[in-house]
């Protein structure tokens, strides 16, 4: 599988921008992401812009409502340098994600809360992010 993903990543990286952006969001790559292969893609992509675009697409699993998809999305964010960077990326994604959103079930929300706490988010910030994940609307911080 790793060799196949590397080969596909090389093909994606050779595409013009419009094509690779479409490829990153395609159902084929998305299905690999939801099956837990996001980290293989992130390891295989060398171009930083393409890698980060794919990281965001993989992190989109957070918005699919189930524990497994949230776990895949969080693993994609784990590749960022530290907790604050992960929290900031999740905040941006939770405010700007344009795909279908399914509110997290109880297990998914618990996992998300625990991970945000591990990354160093305070309770108010955690609540604001989770509310954004649920509803897709930016929340103002006080």
N, C-alpha and C positions, 0 to 999 in steps of 0.2 A: 504494500500500500504506500509506503513512504516513497519509493521510487516513482510510483504513478503520480503522486501528488507533486513531487519535485518536477517531473516532466510537464505536468499541467501548469505549474507555477511559472516555469520558463516560458511557456506559450503565452500565458497571460502577460508576463512582463514584456514580451516582444510586441504586444498589440499597441496600436495608437490609443491615446487617452480615452476617447469616447468608447472604444470597444472594450478596453480593460475595465472601465468603470461599470459597463453593462455586465461584463463577465463576473465581476466581484459580487454583484447582486443577483446573479442568475440563480435559477432554482437548482441547478446541478451543484454549484458551489455551496449554496445555502443548505442543501440536503447533506453534503459532507460536513458542514458545520454542525448541524443539529445531531448528526451521528457521533459527534465528538472528535472530528478530525481537524478542528480549527487550529490546534497547536501545530499540526503538521504543516498546514498552509503558512502559518506565521513563521515557522522555522525555514520554510522553503523560499519564501519571497525575500528578495534581497533589496529591492528598491524601497526606501523608507516611505515614500508617499503611497505606494501600492500596499505595502505592509500595513500602514495605519488605516487605510481605507478598508482593507480586509478585516482588520481588528474591529473596526466599528461595525462592519456587517456581521461579524461573528458575535459581537457583544449584543447584537439585536435579539439574540435568544432570550435575553432578560425580559423582553416584552411579550413572550409567548405564554406566560402564565403558569407553566408547569416547572416543578423542581428541576427536572433533568435539563430543560432548555435554559433555565436561569443559571444552572451550574456551568453549562458550556459557555454562556455569555460571560460569566464572572472569570472563568479560566482565561478567556481571551484578554481580559483587563489585567489579570495577574502578571502579564508580560511587561507592563509598564513599570517604570523605575521604582516607585514607592507608593505608599498609601495615599498621600495627598494627590498625586498625579492620577491615580485610579479613581478617586472620589470626584475630582474635577471632570474627568472624561465621562464618568457615569452621569454626573449632573448635566453636562452638555448634551449627552445622548438622550437623557430622559426628557429634556426640554425640546429637542429637535427631531426625535425619531419620527419618521413619517410613515412607517409601515403599519401593519395591523397590530393592534395591542389587545392582549387578553389580560385582564387584571390577574395578578399573581394569586395562586391558591395559598392556603395557610402555610404549607410546607415551603413553597417558593419564597413567600414573604419572610418567613423565619430565616431561611438561608441568606437572603439578601440583607436582612438586618444584622445577622451575625457577621457577615463579611464586611459590611460597612463599619461595624464596631471594630473589627480587627484592623481595618485600614486607618482607623483613627477619627471617624466621623462622630461628632457629638450627636446626642439624641434628637435635637431640633433639625439638624441637617439631614439626619437619617430619615426622619419623618417626612421632610420636604421632598427628598429624592423618591421615597416610596410612593408618596402621593402623586408625583409626576409620572412614575412608572404605571401606576393604576389608571390615571386619567389622561395623561398626555398633555397636561397644561402646565406651563411654568408657574411655580409658586414663588412668591417673594419671600426673602429671608428677612427676619426682623432682628 
